[in-house]
Amino acid sequence: MSPERLAEIAARCDAATAGPWCTDAWEIYRGAEYVPGISEWIGETCRGTSTLEQDRADATFVAAARTDVPEMAAEVERLRARVAELEAAQAPAVGLEPAPLPHHPEHDAIKRTAQTRGRLTITPPVSPYWTTADYAHETEALRTLVWPVVRKALAEEFPGFSAAFTADDIDICVHCRSEFEFATDAEAADPSTRTDEHSVGGEPVCCKAAMDAFRAARRLPEADL
């Protein structure tokens, strides 16, 4: 129920004759208990088309609604405030790490560790001679060939389970097929880390072929390695 809808209900309650209301049978009066000749008449549910029992039930409902509805509206507001309070208390504080729980030796005999949120890891066959590009190729095979089979089997054998394929993106050198790496401005200026006096920031350091290609594009002398 939206706040606007709740406000509409509350407005109707406020506009109606003040409660409580009561009933003698099918007529509705103002007050906690009907007093003949004294209680203020509100209305009636006698329609002439239904049974007396139904008229009495309708009158009882209408009379009770004058206090039931405001009470329920107030309870909704109370519960909403409580939910907001609990959500605020559980929200992680920005920039703060949760404090580690203290260890009590007495707990060791009465608790055990359980694993939740399990993850399935699929590892392709590897070779000690593989380059980063080989691993990237195998990851692509996992994504396009192996993963669809695994997802189909999971859906058929374990309905309701969910899974996702994730992989890390890396840049690979087209010359050495290793992960592409380059020197920072600070490393290129530092004699202890730079290749030579012609080194500049952004210069590849993964292999000489990449370094020569970079220097040729910058019109710098070829590295003497």
C-alpha positions as CSV (number, residue, x, y, z in Angstrom):
1,M,0.0,0.0,0.0
2,S,1.5,3.3,-1.0
3,P,1.8,6.3,1.4
4,E,-0.7,8.2,-0.8
5,R,-3.3,5.4,-0.5
6,L,-2.8,5.3,3.3
7,A,-3.3,9.0,3.5
8,E,-6.6,8.8,1.6
9,I,-7.9,6.2,4.1
10,A,-6.8,8.4,7.0
11,A,-8.5,11.4,5.5
12,R,-11.8,9.6,5.2
13,C,-11.6,8.4,8.8
14,D,-10.9,12.0,9.9
15,A,-13.9,13.3,7.9
16,A,-16.4,10.8,9.2
17,T,-18.4,11.2,12.4
18,A,-16.3,10.6,15.4
19,G,-16.4,7.1,16.9
20,P,-16.9,4.8,18.4
21,W,-20.0,3.5,16.7
22,C,-22.3,0.7,17.7
23,T,-25.4,-1.1,16.5
24,D,-28.7,-2.4,17.9
25,A,-29.3,-4.7,15.0
26,W,-29.1,-3.2,11.5
27,E,-29.1,0.4,12.5
28,I,-25.8,2.2,13.4
29,Y,-25.4,4.7,16.2
30,R,-22.7,6.9,17.6
31,G,-21.3,5.7,20.9
32,A,-19.7,2.6,22.5
33,E,-23.1,1.1,23.4
34,Y,-26.6,1.8,22.0
35,V,-28.9,3.7,24.4
36,P,-32.6,3.9,23.1
37,G,-33.7,7.4,22.5
38,I,-30.4,8.9,23.3
39,S,-27.7,7.5,20.9
40,E,-27.1,9.6,17.8
41,W,-28.3,7.8,14.7
42,I,-25.7,7.3,11.9
43,G,-27.4,5.0,9.3
44,E,-28.7,1.6,8.7
45,T,-28.1,-1.5,6.6
46,C,-31.6,-2.8,6.2
47,R,-32.2,-3.1,2.5
48,G,-35.3,-5.2,2.3
49,T,-33.5,-7.5,-0.1
50,S,-31.4,-9.5,2.3
51,T,-31.9,-11.6,5.4
52,L,-32.0,-10.0,8.8
53,E,-28.8,-11.9,9.8
54,Q,-27.0,-10.4,6.8
55,D,-28.2,-6.9,7.7
56,R,-27.0,-7.4,11.3
57,A,-23.6,-8.6,10.1
58,D,-23.2,-5.6,7.7
59,A,-24.2,-3.2,10.5
60,T,-21.7,-4.8,12.9
61,F,-18.9,-4.5,10.3
62,V,-19.7,-0.9,9.5
63,A,-19.9,0.1,13.2
64,A,-16.6,-1.6,14.0
65,A,-14.8,-0.2,11.0
66,R,-15.0,3.3,12.6
67,T,-12.4,2.2,15.1
68,D,-10.9,-0.8,13.3
69,V,-9.7,1.2,10.3
70,P,-7.9,4.0,12.2
71,E,-6.2,1.4,14.4
72,M,-5.0,-0.6,11.4
73,A,-3.7,2.5,9.6
74,A,-1.8,3.5,12.8
75,E,-0.3,-0.1,12.9
76,V,0.8,0.2,9.3
77,E,2.6,3.5,10.1
78,R,4.2,1.9,13.1
79,L,5.5,-1.1,11.2
80,R,6.8,1.0,8.4
81,A,8.7,3.2,10.8
82,R,10.2,0.0,12.5
83,V,11.2,-1.4,9.1
84,A,13.0,1.8,8.2
85,E,14.7,1.8,11.6
86,L,16.0,-1.8,11.1
87,E,17.1,-1.1,7.5
88,A,19.1,1.9,8.7
89,A,20.7,-0.1,11.5
90,Q,21.8,-2.8,9.1
91,A,23.1,-0.5,6.4
92,P,26.9,-0.7,6.3
93,A,28.7,2.5,7.4
94,V,30.5,4.1,4.4
95,G,34.3,3.8,4.7
96,L,34.1,1.6,7.8
97,E,35.1,-2.1,8.0
98,P,33.1,-4.3,10.3
99,A,34.8,-5.0,13.5
100,P,36.0,-8.7,13.8
101,L,34.0,-10.7,16.2
102,P,35.8,-11.8,19.4
103,H,36.9,-15.4,19.7
104,H,35.6,-17.3,22.7
105,P,37.3,-20.7,23.2
106,E,34.1,-22.1,24.6
107,H,32.5,-21.8,21.2
108,D,34.8,-24.3,19.6
109,A,33.0,-27.3,21.0
110,I,29.5,-26.1,20.2
111,K,29.8,-24.7,16.7
112,R,31.2,-25.7,13.3
113,T,31.9,-23.9,10.1
114,A,29.4,-24.3,7.2
115,Q,29.9,-23.2,3.6
116,T,27.3,-21.0,1.9
117,R,27.0,-19.4,-1.6
118,G,29.0,-22.2,-3.3
119,R,30.8,-21.6,-6.5
120,L,31.6,-24.2,-9.2
121,T,35.0,-23.8,-10.7
122,I,35.8,-25.4,-14.1
123,T,39.5,-25.6,-14.9
124,P,40.7,-26.5,-18.5
125,P,43.8,-28.6,-19.1
126,V,46.9,-26.5,-19.0
127,S,50.5,-26.7,-20.1
128,P,53.6,-25.3,-18.4
129,Y,54.5,-23.7,-21.7
130,W,51.3,-21.8,-22.2
131,T,51.4,-18.0,-22.6
132,T,48.8,-15.6,-21.4
133,A,47.2,-15.7,-24.8
134,D,46.8,-19.5,-24.6
135,Y,44.9,-19.0,-21.3
136,A,42.8,-16.3,-22.9
137,H,42.0,-18.6,-25.8
138,E,41.0,-21.4,-23.4
139,T,38.8,-19.0,-21.4
140,E,37.0,-18.1,-24.6
141,A,36.4,-21.8,-25.2
142,L,35.0,-22.1,-21.8
143,R,32.6,-19.2,-22.4
144,T,31.4,-20.2,-25.8
145,L,31.6,-24.0,-25.8
146,V,31.7,-25.5,-22.2
147,W,29.6,-23.0,-20.4
148,P,26.4,-23.4,-22.5
149,V,26.6,-27.2,-21.9
150,V,27.0,-26.7,-18.2
151,R,24.1,-24.2,-18.0
152,K,21.8,-26.5,-19.9
153,A,22.6,-29.5,-17.7
154,L,22.1,-27.3,-14.6
155,A,18.7,-26.2,-15.8
156,E,17.6,-29.8,-16.5
157,E,19.0,-31.5,-13.5
158,F,18.7,-28.8,-10.8
159,P,15.8,-26.5,-11.7
160,G,15.8,-23.3,-9.7
161,F,19.6,-23.1,-9.4
162,S,21.3,-20.1,-11.0
163,A,24.8,-19.6,-12.3
164,A,26.8,-17.1,-14.2
165,F,30.0,-17.1,-16.2
166,T,32.6,-14.5,-15.2
167,A,36.2,-13.9,-16.4
168,D,38.8,-11.2,-16.0
169,D,39.7,-8.9,-19.0
170,I,43.4,-8.5,-19.7
171,D,45.4,-6.9,-22.5
172,I,47.7,-9.2,-24.4
173,C,50.8,-8.2,-26.3
174,V,50.5,-9.2,-30.0
175,H,54.2,-9.9,-30.2
176,C,55.0,-12.1,-27.1
177,R,51.4,-13.1,-26.3
178,S,52.0,-12.3,-22.7
179,E,50.1,-9.8,-20.6
180,F,50.7,-6.3,-22.0
181,E,52.8,-4.2,-19.5
182,F,54.3,-0.8,-19.8
183,A,56.5,1.6,-17.8
184,T,55.0,4.5,-15.8
185,D,56.4,8.0,-16.1
186,A,58.2,7.5,-12.8
187,E,59.7,4.2,-13.9
188,A,60.9,5.6,-17.2
189,A,62.6,8.5,-15.4
190,D,64.3,6.3,-12.8
191,P,67.7,5.0,-13.9
192,S,67.3,1.9,-11.8
193,T,64.1,0.8,-13.6
194,R,64.2,2.3,-17.1
195,T,65.6,0.5,-20.1
196,D,67.9,3.3,-21.3
197,E,68.0,7.1,-21.4
198,H,65.4,7.2,-24.2
199,S,62.7,5.5,-22.1
200,V,59.4,7.3,-21.7
201,G,56.2,6.6,-19.9
202,G,54.0,4.2,-21.7
203,E,56.9,2.2,-23.2
204,P,56.1,-1.5,-23.3
205,V,58.3,-3.7,-21.1
206,C,56.8,-7.1,-21.8
207,C,59.2,-7.8,-24.8
208,K,61.7,-6.1,-27.0
209,A,59.5,-6.4,-30.1
210,A,56.7,-4.4,-28.5
211,M,59.2,-1.8,-27.2
212,D,60.8,-1.4,-30.7
213,A,57.3,-0.9,-32.2
214,F,56.4,1.7,-29.6
215,R,59.7,3.6,-30.1
216,A,59.4,3.5,-33.9
217,A,56.0,5.1,-33.6
218,R,57.5,7.8,-31.3
219,R,60.6,8.1,-33.6
220,L,62.9,7.1,-30.7
221,P,66.1,5.1,-31.0
222,E,65.7,1.3,-30.8
223,A,66.4,-0.2,-27.5
224,D,69.8,-1.9,-27.1
225,L,69.0,-5.0,-25.1
